[in-house]
Amino acid sequence: MDSTPDDTLALHAVAMRRIAAALGPSLADADDLAQDVWLAARDAAPPERATMGTWLAGVTRRVAASARRAARRSEEQNGRAQD
C-alpha cells in the first residue's frame, strides 16, 4: 500500500485545518479533526486522477461525518443509560 509522505501533507495543513474548522462546532474540534485527517491520510494515497487538495478535502469531510456519527451514537447511548 502506498502512503502519503508527511512533507506532502504539511503543504496542505492550513487547508485541512480550514476545512475542519468549517465542519466542526469549535476550534478545538477542528484541531482534533485535522489531526485525525492527518493520521488517516498518512496511511493512504490519493487516486492517481485526484489532486492532493481535492483528495484531502474529501478525507476531511468523511472523517468529520464519522466523528458526527460517533458523537450522535454516544449521545443516544448516554440518553438510554439515563432512562
Backbone as ProteinMPNN parsed JSONL, in Angstrom:
{"seq_chain_A": "MDSTPDDTLALHAVAMRRIAAALGPSLADADDLAQDVWLAARDAAPPERATMGTWLAGVTRRVAASARRAARRSEEQNGRAQD", "coords_chain_A": {"N_chain_A": [[0.839, -1.169, 0.0], [0.551, 2.215, -0.841], [1.683, 5.246, 0.718], [1.09, 8.537, 2.032], [3.525, 10.963, 2.114], [4.754, 12.754, 4.995], [5.746, 15.375, 4.521], [4.411, 16.156, 2.226], [1.781, 16.204, 3.151], [2.068, 18.241, 5.015], [2.27, 20.502, 3.438], [-0.345, 20.971, 2.843], [-1.591, 21.459, 5.211], [-2.728, 23.836, 6.319], [-4.971, 24.256, 4.708], [-6.364, 21.874, 5.253], [-6.963, 22.255, 7.969], [-8.555, 24.54, 7.799], [-10.8, 23.617, 6.394], [-11.631, 21.694, 8.236], [-12.286, 23.381, 10.372], [-14.501, 24.655, 9.328], [-16.27, 22.559, 9.301], [-16.451, 21.612, 11.888], [-17.812, 22.07, 15.223], [-16.347, 23.676, 16.962], [-13.169, 25.374, 17.522], [-11.356, 23.745, 18.867], [-12.417, 21.236, 18.288], [-11.986, 21.316, 15.558], [-9.2, 21.247, 15.439], [-8.744, 18.67, 16.511], [-10.078, 17.167, 14.56], [-8.541, 17.812, 12.278], [-6.134, 16.603, 13.008], [-6.944, 13.921, 13.084], [-7.538, 13.576, 10.389], [-4.994, 13.914, 9.293], [-3.706, 11.627, 10.315], [-5.26, 9.599, 9.1], [-4.763, 10.142, 6.408], [-2.03, 9.741, 6.19], [-1.711, 7.021, 5.988], [-2.665, 6.322, 3.55], [-3.096, 6.896, 0.029], [-3.75, 9.321, -2.469], [-6.01, 8.704, -5.204], [-4.702, 8.27, -8.518], [-5.904, 9.991, -10.313], [-6.817, 12.121, -8.846], [-6.296, 15.352, -7.365], [-4.05, 16.333, -4.748], [-5.092, 18.234, -2.9], [-7.894, 18.159, -3.386], [-8.427, 15.491, -2.781], [-7.664, 15.416, -0.044], [-9.563, 17.182, 0.987], [-11.88, 15.676, 0.635], [-11.27, 13.479, 2.298], [-11.229, 14.833, 4.73], [-13.924, 15.663, 4.951], [-15.149, 13.12, 5.135], [-14.01, 12.082, 7.5], [-14.969, 13.964, 9.314], [-17.741, 13.498, 9.104], [-17.842, 10.908, 10.092], [-17.008, 11.374, 12.727], [-19.148, 12.945, 13.621], [-21.218, 11.057, 13.489], [-20.31, 9.227, 15.424], [-20.409, 10.838, 17.717], [-23.14, 11.313, 17.865], [-24.105, 8.703, 18.279], [-22.966, 8.231, 20.781], [-24.273, 10.158, 22.343], [-26.899, 9.183, 22.12], [-26.628, 6.692, 23.398], [-25.9, 7.539, 25.957], [-28.225, 8.875, 26.657], [-30.04, 6.754, 26.746], [-28.949, 5.333, 28.832], [-29.472, 6.953, 30.971], [-32.181, 6.798, 31.247]], "CA_chain_A": [[0.0, 0.0, 0.0], [1.274, 3.475, -0.856], [1.293, 6.163, 1.777], [1.334, 9.934, 1.725], [4.615, 11.459, 2.969], [4.407, 13.851, 5.907], [6.039, 16.691, 3.954], [3.325, 16.472, 1.297], [0.629, 16.593, 3.972], [2.363, 19.524, 5.658], [1.975, 21.559, 2.471], [-1.799, 21.162, 2.805], [-2.086, 21.505, 6.599], [-3.588, 25.002, 6.544], [-6.253, 23.996, 4.042], [-7.058, 20.822, 6.017], [-7.5, 22.842, 9.2], [-9.619, 25.468, 7.417], [-11.98, 22.797, 6.099], [-12.047, 21.108, 9.513], [-12.929, 24.438, 11.165], [-15.825, 24.891, 8.751], [-17.121, 21.398, 9.558], [-16.529, 21.305, 13.31], [-18.528, 23.069, 16.019], [-15.442, 24.558, 17.7], [-11.786, 25.325, 17.058], [-10.732, 22.554, 19.45], [-12.874, 20.118, 17.471], [-11.312, 21.431, 14.267], [-7.833, 20.748, 15.634], [-8.835, 17.213, 16.637], [-10.459, 16.648, 13.258], [-7.375, 17.931, 11.392], [-5.174, 15.563, 13.402], [-7.488, 12.636, 12.637], [-7.36, 13.545, 8.928], [-3.567, 13.708, 9.06], [-3.418, 10.214, 10.566], [-5.906, 8.788, 8.068], [-4.123, 10.396, 5.114], [-0.673, 9.196, 6.196], [-1.745, 5.596, 5.669], [-3.323, 6.126, 2.266], [-2.602, 7.744, -1.051], [-4.866, 9.707, -3.34], [-6.038, 8.05, -6.514], [-3.868, 8.986, -9.473], [-6.665, 11.015, -11.03], [-7.208, 13.187, -7.919], [-5.258, 16.23, -6.839], [-3.875, 16.157, -3.303], [-6.025, 19.1, -2.177], [-9.246, 17.632, -3.53], [-8.482, 14.243, -2.033], [-7.651, 15.725, 1.391], [-10.865, 17.764, 1.34], [-12.806, 14.552, 0.762], [-10.918, 12.747, 3.525], [-11.668, 15.672, 5.853], [-15.388, 15.553, 5.059], [-15.514, 11.777, 5.61], [-13.62, 11.954, 8.91], [-15.917, 14.789, 10.07], [-19.024, 12.784, 9.144], [-17.663, 9.781, 11.006], [-16.972, 11.921, 14.087], [-20.525, 13.336, 13.973], [-21.985, 9.822, 13.764], [-19.853, 8.687, 16.71], [-20.939, 11.707, 18.773], [-24.588, 11.078, 17.937], [-24.289, 7.394, 18.929], [-22.617, 8.389, 22.186], [-25.382, 10.888, 22.986], [-28.041, 8.27, 22.217], [-26.334, 5.708, 24.429], [-25.972, 8.212, 27.254], [-29.647, 9.131, 26.911], [-30.669, 5.483, 27.119], [-28.412, 4.924, 30.127], [-30.084, 7.798, 31.996], [-33.605, 6.449, 31.38]], "C_chain_A": [[0.888, 1.237, 0.0], [0.826, 4.32, 0.32], [1.679, 7.569, 1.358], [2.413, 10.46, 2.654], [4.184, 12.666, 3.798], [4.661, 15.222, 5.295], [4.977, 17.108, 2.945], [2.086, 16.902, 2.06], [0.843, 17.957, 4.606], [2.062, 20.692, 4.725], [0.489, 21.904, 2.442], [-2.41, 21.322, 4.197], [-3.039, 22.663, 6.85], [-4.961, 24.777, 5.913], [-7.053, 22.934, 4.781], [-7.709, 21.422, 7.257], [-8.653, 23.802, 8.895], [-10.908, 24.699, 7.115], [-12.519, 22.187, 7.391], [-12.771, 22.142, 10.372], [-14.331, 24.727, 10.636], [-16.795, 23.76, 9.084], [-17.337, 21.103, 11.039], [-17.219, 22.411, 14.085], [-17.614, 24.019, 16.776], [-14.028, 24.432, 17.148], [-11.056, 24.107, 17.628], [-11.137, 21.314, 18.666], [-12.195, 20.127, 16.109], [-9.881, 20.922, 14.363], [-7.82, 19.23, 15.731], [-9.142, 16.573, 15.291], [-9.272, 16.691, 12.286], [-6.321, 16.874, 11.733], [-5.642, 14.183, 12.957], [-7.336, 12.48, 11.125], [-5.904, 13.258, 8.603], [-3.217, 12.224, 9.218], [-4.021, 9.312, 9.496], [-5.178, 8.932, 6.734], [-2.708, 9.826, 5.06], [-0.643, 7.749, 5.728], [-2.385, 5.301, 4.319], [-2.653, 7.022, 1.227], [-3.779, 8.115, -1.94], [-4.845, 8.902, -4.634], [-5.241, 8.893, -7.511], [-4.609, 10.117, -10.167], [-7.035, 12.211, -10.147], [-6.014, 14.066, -7.556], [-5.196, 16.03, -5.331], [-4.894, 16.986, -2.521], [-7.453, 18.592, -2.216], [-9.413, 16.356, -2.715], [-8.523, 14.504, -0.529], [-8.957, 16.361, 1.84], [-11.902, 16.661, 1.514], [-12.543, 13.731, 2.012], [-11.414, 13.52, 4.738], [-13.176, 15.578, 6.039], [-15.807, 14.189, 5.592], [-15.162, 11.581, 7.082], [-14.576, 12.775, 9.78], [-17.27, 14.091, 10.193], [-18.95, 11.608, 10.107], [-17.663, 10.254, 12.459], [-18.37, 12.347, 14.542], [-21.372, 12.107, 14.289], [-21.605, 9.234, 15.118], [-20.401, 9.517, 17.865], [-22.429, 11.481, 18.959], [-24.878, 9.74, 18.63], [-24.009, 7.496, 20.427], [-23.726, 9.102, 22.949], [-26.597, 9.984, 23.158], [-27.834, 7.226, 23.304], [-26.4, 6.325, 25.818], [-27.42, 8.509, 27.62], [-30.366, 7.882, 27.355], [-30.2, 5.047, 28.502], [-29.071, 5.727, 31.257], [-31.549, 7.441, 32.213], [-33.85, 5.338, 32.327]], "O_chain_A": [[1.863, 1.307, 0.749], [-0.268, 4.137, 0.853], [2.487, 7.766, 0.451], [2.243, 10.413, 3.872], [3.369, 13.482, 3.369], [3.879, 16.146, 5.519], [4.675, 18.295, 2.823], [1.41, 17.853, 1.668], [-0.096, 18.744, 4.722], [1.644, 21.757, 5.179], [0.114, 23.011, 2.056], [-3.633, 21.32, 4.335], [-4.055, 22.491, 7.524], [-5.988, 25.076, 6.522], [-8.269, 23.059, 4.929], [-8.867, 21.135, 7.559], [-9.62, 23.868, 9.654], [-11.987, 25.105, 7.546], [-13.73, 22.168, 7.612], [-13.761, 21.818, 11.027], [-15.243, 25.013, 11.411], [-18.006, 23.977, 9.143], [-18.295, 20.422, 11.405], [-17.216, 23.566, 13.658], [-18.067, 25.083, 17.199], [-13.724, 23.503, 16.4], [-10.227, 23.506, 16.945], [-10.309, 20.441, 18.405], [-11.865, 19.072, 15.567], [-9.405, 20.236, 13.458], [-6.986, 18.573, 15.108], [-8.544, 15.562, 14.924], [-9.024, 15.728, 11.56], [-5.689, 16.316, 10.836], [-4.838, 13.368, 12.506], [-7.042, 11.39, 10.634], [-5.613, 12.443, 7.728], [-2.531, 11.641, 8.379], [-3.374, 8.371, 9.035], [-4.999, 7.95, 6.013], [-2.236, 9.463, 3.983], [0.342, 7.303, 5.138], [-2.619, 4.139, 3.986], [-1.753, 7.801, 1.541], [-4.694, 7.317, -2.138], [-3.787, 8.474, -5.095], [-5.13, 10.107, -7.345], [-3.993, 11.104, -10.568], [-7.52, 13.219, -10.66], [-4.881, 13.595, -7.452], [-6.173, 15.609, -4.713], [-5.497, 16.482, -1.573], [-8.146, 18.593, -1.199], [-10.426, 16.169, -2.041], [-9.317, 13.893, 0.186], [-9.414, 16.111, 2.955], [-12.712, 16.71, 2.44], [-13.477, 13.332, 2.707], [-11.959, 12.931, 5.671], [-13.653, 15.428, 7.163], [-16.72, 14.101, 6.412], [-15.933, 10.978, 7.829], [-14.954, 12.334, 10.865], [-17.875, 14.092, 11.265], [-19.895, 11.348, 10.852], [-18.252, 9.606, 13.323], [-18.742, 12.141, 15.697], [-22.15, 12.113, 15.243], [-22.471, 8.793, 15.873], [-20.813, 8.962, 18.883], [-22.923, 11.46, 20.087], [-25.781, 9.649, 19.462], [-24.728, 6.916, 21.24], [-24.08, 8.707, 24.06], [-27.251, 10.005, 24.201], [-28.761, 6.91, 24.049], [-26.901, 5.701, 26.753], [-27.795, 8.401, 28.788], [-31.215, 7.937, 28.245], [-30.969, 4.458, 29.262], [-29.208, 5.228, 32.373], [-32.106, 7.755, 33.266], [-34.998, 4.944, 32.533]]}, "name": "protein", "num_of_chains": 1, "seq": "MDSTPDDTLALHAVAMRRIAAALGPSLADADDLAQDVWLAARDAAPPERATMGTWLAGVTRRVAASARRAARRSEEQNGRAQD"}
